[in-house]
Amino acid sequence: MLLDPKLPLLYTIGWGGNGLFTMPLKKDGEPTGEPMSYPFGYNAKSAMIPSDKFDCLIFGGHPSTVEVGDLNTAGDLEQSVSKFKIVESPEVVQLARVGRSIYFTREKQLWVWPLDRDWRPVDAPKPIPKISAVGLWEGLHPFLYVVLGEFEPNANPKDSKLAATRLARFKPDAAGQPGQPEFVSERFEGKTIRRIAMDESTGVIYVGF
């Protein structure tokens, strides 16, 4: 879900939904009336990330597709949603955005994809070496939070079993490169970090397995 910062609208996506739904809100935040439906793409949607001015939304779709749609001044989604294929894979894309770059994980690697002035991906996504990534914190954040994975040795790296995870925080540069992590959490042996949230009042980060 996303709350429009300028309009009384709530944006929602989800598994099984055929696109984007908007729900009008009363002054007290209570939903009112009927939701509007904007169908596009496949049924499974994951991340929904706004542009800086909230005039564009970036979606993680299925299978392995990034979709970008513009919002008009009334908060309606323009029907010409742009689609950008990542790879031939049955996965739903989890996305994070920092500045003009979006990030996702694939095959135990972290990938970066630059965005143009219209918030569309340009060129091709590139893997970032030396970062063993199995997940990330979806959404728009000032930092990039990546779930690092440790794997048991195996003759076939693709069949390696996940042994432990850690949460790392990066501060990407202007080119989108994360560099060295600013922070790495304790080692969670035999556990996969699946959910990440922050208490905005204290700055404490919570993880779920």
C-alpha positions as CSV (number, residue, x, y, z in Angstrom):
1,M,0.0,0.0,0.0
2,L,1.0,3.6,-0.6
3,L,-0.6,6.8,0.7
4,D,-0.6,9.7,-1.7
5,P,1.1,12.7,0.0
6,K,-1.0,15.2,-1.9
7,L,-4.4,13.6,-2.5
8,P,-6.8,11.6,-0.3
9,L,-6.0,8.4,-2.1
10,L,-4.7,5.0,-1.1
11,Y,-2.9,2.9,-3.7
12,T,-2.8,-0.9,-3.4
13,I,-1.4,-3.9,-5.2
14,G,-1.2,-7.6,-4.4
15,W,-1.1,-11.2,-5.4
16,G,-4.0,-12.0,-7.7
17,G,-4.8,-8.4,-8.4
18,N,-5.0,-7.5,-12.1
19,G,-3.1,-4.2,-11.7
20,L,-3.4,-1.1,-9.4
21,F,-6.3,-0.2,-7.2
22,T,-6.9,3.3,-5.7
23,M,-9.3,3.9,-2.8
24,P,-10.6,7.4,-2.0
25,L,-10.3,8.5,1.6
26,K,-12.3,10.8,3.8
27,K,-10.5,13.6,5.7
28,D,-10.0,11.3,8.7
29,G,-8.5,8.6,6.5
30,E,-11.5,6.4,6.4
31,P,-12.1,4.7,3.0
32,T,-15.1,5.9,1.1
33,G,-16.8,5.0,-2.1
34,E,-15.7,2.3,-4.6
35,P,-12.0,1.6,-5.5
36,M,-10.8,2.4,-9.0
37,S,-9.1,-0.4,-10.9
38,Y,-6.3,0.1,-13.4
39,P,-5.6,-3.4,-15.0
40,F,-2.2,-4.0,-16.6
41,G,0.4,-6.8,-16.9
42,Y,0.1,-10.1,-15.1
43,N,-1.7,-10.8,-11.8
44,A,1.2,-10.9,-9.3
45,K,2.5,-7.6,-8.2
46,S,5.2,-7.1,-5.5
47,A,6.9,-3.7,-4.9
48,M,5.3,-0.4,-5.7
49,I,7.7,2.5,-5.5
50,P,6.9,6.2,-6.1
51,S,9.1,8.8,-7.9
52,D,10.3,11.8,-6.0
53,K,7.3,13.9,-6.8
54,F,4.8,11.0,-6.6
55,D,3.9,11.4,-10.3
56,C,5.1,8.0,-11.3
57,L,4.9,4.5,-9.8
58,I,7.5,1.7,-10.4
59,F,6.2,-1.9,-9.9
60,G,7.8,-5.3,-9.6
61,G,5.8,-7.7,-11.7
62,H,5.6,-11.3,-12.7
63,P,7.4,-12.9,-14.3
64,S,10.6,-10.9,-13.7
65,T,9.2,-7.6,-15.1
66,V,9.6,-4.0,-14.0
67,E,6.6,-1.9,-14.9
68,V,6.4,1.9,-14.8
69,G,3.3,4.0,-15.0
70,D,2.6,7.8,-14.8
71,L,0.0,9.4,-12.5
72,N,-1.9,12.5,-13.6
73,T,-2.8,15.4,-11.3
74,A,-6.0,13.6,-10.2
75,G,-4.0,10.5,-9.1
76,D,-5.2,8.3,-12.0
77,L,-2.8,5.9,-13.5
78,E,-2.2,6.5,-17.2
79,Q,-3.0,3.3,-19.2
80,S,0.3,3.3,-21.2
81,V,2.3,1.4,-18.6
82,S,5.9,0.7,-19.7
83,K,7.3,-2.8,-19.3
84,F,10.9,-3.8,-19.0
85,K,11.9,-7.5,-18.9
86,I,14.8,-8.5,-16.7
87,V,15.3,-12.2,-17.4
88,E,13.4,-15.2,-18.5
89,S,12.5,-16.4,-15.0
90,P,9.2,-17.2,-13.2
91,E,10.1,-15.0,-10.3
92,V,8.3,-11.9,-9.0
93,V,10.6,-8.9,-8.8
94,Q,11.4,-7.4,-5.4
95,L,12.6,-3.8,-5.9
96,A,14.3,-1.1,-3.8
97,R,15.0,2.4,-5.0
98,V,17.7,4.8,-3.8
99,G,18.0,8.0,-5.9
100,R,17.9,7.2,-9.6
101,S,18.7,3.5,-9.3
102,I,16.6,0.5,-8.6
103,Y,17.9,-2.8,-7.1
104,F,16.9,-6.4,-7.2
105,T,18.4,-9.8,-6.4
106,R,18.8,-12.8,-8.7
107,E,20.9,-15.9,-8.6
108,K,22.5,-14.9,-5.3
109,Q,23.6,-11.5,-6.7
110,L,22.6,-7.9,-6.2
111,W,21.8,-6.1,-9.4
112,V,21.5,-2.4,-10.2
113,W,19.4,-0.7,-12.9
114,P,19.7,3.1,-13.6
115,L,16.6,5.2,-14.2
116,D,16.3,8.1,-16.7
117,R,14.5,11.4,-16.1
118,D,11.2,9.8,-16.7
119,W,11.9,7.1,-14.1
120,R,12.3,4.4,-16.8
121,P,15.1,1.9,-16.6
122,V,17.9,2.5,-19.2
123,D,20.5,0.2,-20.7
124,A,20.6,-3.2,-19.0
125,P,20.8,-4.1,-15.3
126,K,24.2,-5.0,-14.1
127,P,25.3,-7.4,-11.3
128,I,27.3,-5.9,-8.5
129,P,30.3,-8.2,-7.7
130,K,31.4,-9.5,-4.3
131,I,27.9,-9.1,-2.7
132,S,26.2,-12.4,-2.0
133,A,22.6,-11.2,-1.9
134,V,19.4,-13.2,-1.3
135,G,16.9,-10.4,-0.7
136,L,16.5,-6.7,0.1
137,W,14.1,-4.3,1.8
138,E,11.6,-3.3,-0.8
139,G,10.5,0.3,-1.4
140,L,12.0,3.7,-1.3
141,H,14.7,4.4,1.3
142,P,17.6,6.8,1.8
143,F,19.9,3.7,2.2
144,L,20.0,0.3,0.5
145,Y,19.3,-2.6,2.9
146,V,20.4,-6.0,1.5
147,V,20.0,-9.5,3.0
148,L,23.4,-11.1,2.7
149,G,23.6,-14.9,2.4
150,E,26.2,-17.4,3.5
151,F,26.1,-20.8,1.7
152,E,27.4,-24.3,2.5
153,P,30.2,-25.5,0.1
154,N,28.8,-27.4,-2.9
155,A,30.3,-28.7,-6.1
156,N,27.4,-27.0,-7.9
157,P,27.1,-23.4,-6.5
158,K,23.4,-23.2,-7.7
159,D,22.6,-26.1,-5.3
160,S,24.4,-24.7,-2.3
161,K,22.2,-24.6,0.8
162,L,21.8,-21.3,2.6
163,A,23.6,-21.5,6.0
164,A,23.0,-18.0,7.5
165,T,21.9,-14.5,6.7
166,R,22.9,-11.0,7.8
167,L,21.3,-7.6,7.1
168,A,23.7,-5.0,5.6
169,R,23.1,-1.2,5.0
170,F,24.8,0.5,2.0
171,K,24.9,4.1,0.9
172,P,25.1,4.0,-2.9
173,D,27.0,6.7,-4.8
174,A,25.6,8.9,-7.6
175,A,26.2,6.1,-10.1
176,G,24.3,3.6,-8.0
177,Q,27.2,1.6,-6.8
178,P,26.8,0.5,-3.1
179,G,30.5,0.2,-2.2
180,Q,31.3,-1.2,1.2
181,P,28.5,-1.7,3.8
182,E,28.1,1.0,6.5
183,F,26.6,-1.6,8.8
184,V,26.3,-5.4,9.0
185,S,24.1,-7.1,11.5
186,E,24.8,-10.2,13.6
187,R,24.8,-13.6,11.9
188,F,21.4,-15.3,11.8
189,E,22.3,-19.0,11.5
190,G,19.9,-21.2,9.7
191,K,17.4,-18.4,9.2
192,T,16.3,-16.4,6.2
193,I,15.3,-12.8,6.7
194,R,12.0,-12.4,4.9
195,R,10.5,-9.2,6.4
196,I,12.2,-5.8,7.4
197,A,10.5,-2.9,9.1
198,M,11.6,0.2,11.0
199,D,10.2,2.1,13.9
200,E,10.5,5.7,12.6
201,S,10.4,7.2,16.0
202,T,13.4,5.3,17.3
203,G,15.2,4.1,14.2
204,V,15.1,0.5,15.4
205,I,15.0,-2.0,12.6
206,Y,13.0,-5.2,13.0
207,V,13.5,-8.4,10.9
208,G,11.2,-11.4,10.5
209,F,12.1,-14.9,9.5
